[in-house]
Amino acid sequence: MHRLIYLIFAAVLLSSCGGQMRSSADGGDTVRFRYAQLLSLVRYQGYTVATIQHPWRQNAVLHQYVLVPADSVVPEALPEGTLIRTPLRRSVVFTTVHCSLLSMLHREGSVAGVADLKYIKAPFVQAGVDSGRIMDCGDGMSPVIEKIIDLHPDALLLSPFENSGGYGQLSEIDIPIVECAEYMEASPLGRAEWVRFYGMLYGCEHEADSLFALVDSSYNALKQLTANSQKPKANIDKVTGSVWYVPGGRSTIGRMLADAGADYPWASDEHSGSVALPFETVLERAGECDVWLLRYSGKVPLTRNQLLSEHRGYNQFRAFREGRVYGCNVELSMFYEESPFRPDLLLSDFIRILYPDALPHHELRYYHEVK
């Protein structure tokens, strides 16, 4: 434990320069990012330009924003981009992860409306809708436009998808759309670093920078705990329908397993998303893994008997036979809400399971032994 504290302290010193800026060729100051690859920020006198690179088209821009403080006059001759007056005081949020992020940043009061309420677990949202302070704007794919217009929001926060065809009527109501593309970043810390952009949007840069500095230092200190250890083999997830979706080696989960010191059978795979495989292929490559980590959704904890009822072939995995199966119930935990911007919390779980002696006092947060 003393070693972990020392490593975190050292990492904080190394990461303290993460928010430094450098002058750009056109007179602005470029905000330096350590990990994020899809986002760039340049500060100018009176405004900031935020550019999001297109995740699915090489050398293309997904969206460019011009952030201007709400208490100042809009400068003349602004560069091209969607104008957003900051800080955002009223926003409509379409995702549970960004509602949770705003809770981490203590900006719950800025959420005026949400879409897909049934998928949002943040307690402040559920309480806000019950009290009437937050508006339920309906289904995320077909929201009630009239409700959104009545809220007079400063912006809409939603996640872009490849080949989505645009945002329909939302694009026609003259309300800025913030495209939250951080989930397409290539690394856990790259995704988490977007919190600094959201801090600018919501007027809490200091809180956002401090949160990311904590995540950065904690994550890198945890990585060092297993850097020189013999790697246990880890399998992940389970059959869905007729296929087994395994995270690619360049996915966030794939990279996090590597950072946790796991020998992951698909570590060399080049996919940044999931790969659909037949059961037999997974059994062949991962059948002798030491640990099996899986995600599921249910009202009660999963059991090994239930696993076998889903697929009798699971008993051919060594990790199953030896009782080293750990499940994350995404319905009863805050896995999807917390881990994108607090990957250090998930990494702690992985390390505790893979190397019990490395974090002996860590209480598992998301994954628990399947009895």
C-alpha positions in Angstrom: 0.0 0.0 0.0 2.9 2.4 0.8 4.3 1.6 -2.6 1.0 2.6 -4.3 0.8 5.9 -2.4 4.4 6.7 -3.5 3.6 5.8 -7.1 0.5 8.0 -7.1 2.4 10.9 -5.7 5.1 10.6 -8.3 2.6 10.3 -11.1 0.8 13.5 -9.9 4.1 15.4 -10.2 4.6 14.0 -13.7 1.0 14.9 -14.8 1.0 18.4 -13.3 2.1 19.8 -16.6 -0.8 18.2 -18.5 -2.8 21.5 -18.8 0.0 23.6 -20.2 -0.5 25.4 -23.4 1.7 26.2 -26.4 1.4 28.9 -29.0 -0.1 27.9 -32.3 1.0 29.3 -35.6 -2.1 31.6 -35.9 -1.6 33.3 -32.6 -3.8 31.1 -30.3 -2.6 29.0 -27.4 -3.1 25.3 -27.9 -4.2 23.4 -24.9 -2.0 20.3 -24.5 -3.7 16.9 -24.3 -1.7 13.9 -23.1 -3.9 11.2 -24.4 -7.0 12.4 -26.3 -6.4 12.1 -30.1 -9.8 13.2 -31.4 -10.0 16.5 -29.6 -8.1 19.8 -29.9 -8.6 23.1 -28.2 -7.0 26.5 -29.0 -7.6 29.6 -26.9 -7.8 33.0 -28.5 -8.6 36.4 -27.2 -12.3 36.3 -26.3 -13.0 32.8 -27.5 -11.8 29.1 -27.7 -12.0 26.9 -30.7 -12.7 23.2 -30.0 -12.2 20.8 -32.9 -13.4 17.1 -32.9 -11.8 14.9 -35.5 -14.0 12.5 -37.4 -13.8 9.1 -35.8 -14.8 7.3 -39.0 -13.2 9.4 -41.7 -9.5 9.9 -41.8 -8.3 13.5 -41.9 -11.8 14.9 -41.6 -13.5 17.1 -39.0 -16.6 15.9 -37.3 -17.5 19.2 -35.7 -15.9 22.5 -34.7 -17.2 24.7 -31.9 -16.4 28.3 -31.0 -16.8 28.8 -27.2 -17.5 32.4 -26.2 -18.2 33.5 -22.6 -21.9 34.4 -22.1 -21.0 37.6 -20.2 -18.9 39.0 -23.0 -19.6 40.5 -26.5 -19.2 38.0 -29.4 -16.0 39.0 -31.1 -16.1 40.0 -34.8 -14.7 37.7 -37.5 -15.0 34.5 -35.6 -13.7 31.3 -37.3 -16.2 28.9 -38.7 -17.9 26.6 -36.3 -21.0 26.2 -34.0 -21.2 29.1 -31.5 -21.7 28.1 -27.9 -22.0 30.6 -25.1 -20.4 29.3 -21.9 -20.9 28.2 -19.3 -23.9 26.0 -20.2 -26.6 26.6 -17.6 -29.4 24.7 -19.2 -28.7 21.6 -21.3 -30.6 18.5 -22.5 -28.5 15.3 -22.1 -29.1 12.2 -24.1 -26.8 9.7 -22.3 -26.5 8.3 -18.8 -22.7 8.6 -18.8 -22.8 12.3 -19.3 -25.4 12.8 -16.7 -23.1 10.9 -14.3 -20.2 13.0 -15.4 -22.0 16.2 -14.6 -22.7 14.8 -11.2 -19.0 14.2 -10.8 -18.4 17.9 -11.7 -21.2 19.1 -9.4 -23.1 20.5 -12.3 -26.4 18.6 -11.7 -28.3 21.9 -11.8 -27.4 22.5 -15.5 -29.4 19.5 -16.6 -32.8 20.8 -17.7 -33.9 17.8 -19.7 -32.9 14.2 -20.6 -33.8 11.7 -23.3 -34.0 7.9 -22.7 -34.8 8.4 -19.1 -35.3 4.6 -18.6 -31.5 4.1 -19.2 -30.3 6.9 -16.9 -29.4 5.8 -13.4 -28.1 9.0 -12.0 -30.2 9.6 -8.8 -30.3 13.3 -9.3 -32.0 12.8 -12.7 -34.6 10.5 -11.4 -35.4 12.8 -8.5 -35.4 15.8 -10.8 -37.9 14.3 -13.2 -40.1 13.2 -10.3 -40.1 16.8 -8.9 -40.6 18.4 -12.3 -37.3 20.2 -12.3 -35.9 18.0 -15.1 -38.0 17.3 -18.2 -38.3 13.8 -19.7 -37.9 14.5 -23.4 -38.8 11.0 -24.6 -36.9 8.5 -26.7 -33.4 9.4 -27.7 -34.0 8.3 -31.3 -37.2 10.3 -31.6 -37.4 12.9 -28.8 -40.3 15.2 -28.3 -39.0 18.3 -30.1 -41.6 20.6 -28.6 -40.5 19.8 -25.1 -36.9 20.5 -26.0 -37.8 23.9 -27.5 -39.8 24.8 -24.5 -36.8 24.3 -22.2 -34.7 26.9 -24.1 -31.5 24.9 -23.6 -28.1 26.3 -24.3 -27.0 23.0 -25.9 -27.9 19.3 -26.5 -25.4 16.6 -25.5 -25.6 13.4 -27.5 -23.3 10.7 -28.9 -22.7 10.4 -32.6 -22.8 7.1 -34.4 -21.3 5.9 -37.7 -23.7 6.2 -40.6 -26.4 7.6 -38.4 -27.8 9.9 -41.1 -27.7 13.0 -38.9 -30.0 14.2 -36.1 -33.2 14.9 -38.0 -35.3 17.7 -36.5 -32.8 18.3 -33.8 -30.6 19.9 -36.4 -33.3 22.3 -37.4 -34.2 24.0 -34.1 -31.1 26.2 -33.8 -29.8 24.7 -30.6 -26.1 23.8 -30.5 -25.5 20.0 -30.6 -22.4 18.9 -28.7 -21.3 15.6 -30.3 -19.9 13.5 -27.5 -17.4 11.4 -29.4 -15.0 10.5 -26.6 -16.2 6.9 -26.6 -14.3 6.5 -29.9 -10.9 7.4 -28.3 -8.2 4.7 -28.6 -7.3 4.5 -24.9 -9.1 4.7 -21.5 -7.2 7.8 -20.5 -7.8 9.4 -23.9 -11.5 9.0 -23.3 -11.4 10.2 -19.8 -9.4 13.3 -20.8 -12.4 14.7 -22.5 -13.6 15.8 -19.1 -11.4 18.9 -19.6 -13.5 19.9 -22.6 -16.8 19.4 -20.7 -15.3 21.5 -17.9 -14.8 24.3 -20.3 -18.4 23.9 -21.5 -19.9 24.0 -18.0 -17.6 26.6 -16.5 -15.8 24.2 -14.1 -12.4 23.9 -15.7 -10.5 23.7 -12.4 -12.7 20.9 -11.1 -12.4 19.0 -14.4 -8.7 19.4 -14.6 -8.3 18.3 -11.0 -10.5 15.2 -11.6 -8.5 14.2 -14.6 -5.2 14.7 -12.8 -6.5 12.3 -10.1 -7.6 9.7 -12.7 -4.3 10.0 -14.7 -2.0 9.7 -11.7 -4.1 6.8 -10.1 -4.4 4.9 -13.4 -0.6 5.1 -14.1 0.3 4.2 -10.6 -1.9 1.1 -10.7 -0.3 0.0 -14.0 3.1 0.0 -12.3 1.9 -2.6 -9.8 1.8 -5.4 -12.3 4.4 -4.1 -14.8 7.0 -6.8 -14.0 4.7 -9.6 -13.0 4.0 -12.9 -14.8 0.8 -12.3 -16.7 -2.3 -14.4 -15.9 -4.5 -15.3 -18.9 -7.9 -13.6 -18.9 -11.0 -14.3 -21.0 -13.9 -11.8 -21.2 -17.7 -11.7 -21.7 -19.9 -14.5 -23.0 -22.1 -15.7 -25.7 -24.9 -13.4 -26.9 -27.4 -15.0 -29.2 -25.3 -17.2 -31.5 -22.0 -15.4 -31.2 -19.4 -14.4 -28.7 -18.4 -10.7 -28.9 -14.8 -10.2 -27.6 -13.3 -6.8 -27.3 -10.6 -6.1 -29.9 -7.1 -5.5 -28.8 -7.3 -1.8 -29.5 -10.7 -1.3 -27.7 -10.9 0.5 -24.4 -11.4 -2.8 -22.5 -8.7 -4.6 -24.5 -6.2 -1.9 -23.7 -7.3 -1.8 -20.0 -6.7 -5.6 -19.7 -3.2 -5.0 -21.0 -2.7 -2.2 -18.5 -3.9 -4.5 -15.8 -1.2 -7.0 -16.6 -3.4 -9.6 -18.2 -2.4 -12.0 -21.0 -5.5 -11.4 -23.2 -5.9 -13.8 -26.1 -6.9 -11.0 -28.5 -4.4 -8.4 -27.4 -2.8 -8.3 -30.8 -6.1 -7.9 -32.6 -6.3 -4.5 -34.4 -10.0 -3.9 -33.9 -11.1 -0.9 -31.7 -14.5 -2.4 -31.2 -15.9 -5.9 -30.6 -15.2 -8.9 -32.7 -18.0 -11.5 -33.3 -16.7 -15.0 -33.0 -18.2 -18.5 -32.8 -18.1 -20.3 -29.5 -15.6 -22.9 -30.7 -13.0 -20.2 -31.6 -13.2 -18.6 -28.2 -12.9 -22.0 -26.5 -9.9 -22.8 -28.6 -8.1 -19.6 -27.8 -9.3 -18.9 -24.3 -10.3 -22.3 -22.9 -7.2 -22.4 -20.6 -7.4 -18.9 -19.3 -6.9 -18.4 -15.5 -9.7 -15.9 -15.1 -13.0 -15.3 -16.8 -14.5 -11.8 -16.6 -18.0 -11.3 -18.0 -20.7 -8.6 -18.1 -24.4 -9.3 -17.9 -27.7 -7.6 -17.0 -30.1 -9.0 -14.5 -32.2 -8.2 -11.4 -30.2 -10.6 -9.3 -26.6 -11.8 -9.3 -25.6 -14.4 -11.8 -24.8 -18.0 -10.7 -22.6 -20.7 -12.3 -25.7 -22.9 -12.7 -27.4 -20.1 -14.7 -24.3 -19.8 -16.9 -24.5 -23.5 -17.7 -28.2 -23.2 -18.5 -27.3 -20.6 -21.1 -24.6 -22.7 -22.7 -23.4 -26.1 -21.5 -20.1 -25.6 -23.2 -19.0 -23.1 -20.5 -17.9 -26.0 -18.3 -15.1 -26.7 -20.8 -13.3 -23.4 -19.7 -10.7 -24.0 -17.0 -11.6 -20.7 -15.2 -15.2 -22.0 -14.9 -14.2 -25.4 -13.6 -11.8 -23.8 -11.0 -14.3 -21.2 -9.9 -12.5 -18.1 -11.1 -15.4 -16.5 -12.9 -16.2 -12.8 -12.1 -19.4 -11.1 -13.3 -20.3 -7.4 -13.6 -24.0 -6.8 -13.5 -24.4 -3.7 -15.6 -28.0 -3.2 -14.5 -27.3 -3.1 -10.8 -23.9 -1.4 -10.9 -22.7 2.0 -12.2 -20.3 0.3 -14.7 -21.3 2.2 -17.8 -21.9 5.5 -15.9 -18.6 5.7 -14.0 -15.9 3.8 -15.8 -15.6 6.0 -19.0 -14.4 8.9 -16.9 -13.0 7.0 -14.0 -11.2 4.1 -15.7 -8.9 3.9 -12.7 -11.8 2.4 -10.7 -12.3 -0.3 -13.2 -8.6 -1.0 -13.5 -8.5 -1.5 -9.8 -11.1 -4.3 -10.1 -9.1 -6.0 -12.8 -5.9 -5.9 -10.9 -7.5 -7.1 -7.7 -8.9 -10.1 -9.5 -5.8 -10.9 -11.6 -3.3 -10.1 -8.8 -5.0 -10.5 -5.4 -1.8 -9.7 -3.5 -1.2 -6.4 -5.4 -4.4 -4.7 -4.0 -5.3 -6.9 -1.0 -7.5 -4.2 0.6 -9.4 -3.1 -2.5 -13.1 -3.9 -2.4 -14.4 -4.9 -5.8 -16.7 -2.2 -7.2 -18.1 -3.7 -10.5 -17.0 -7.3 -10.8 -17.8 -9.9 -8.2 -17.2 -13.6 -7.9 -19.9 -15.7 -9.6 -21.0 -18.3 -7.0 
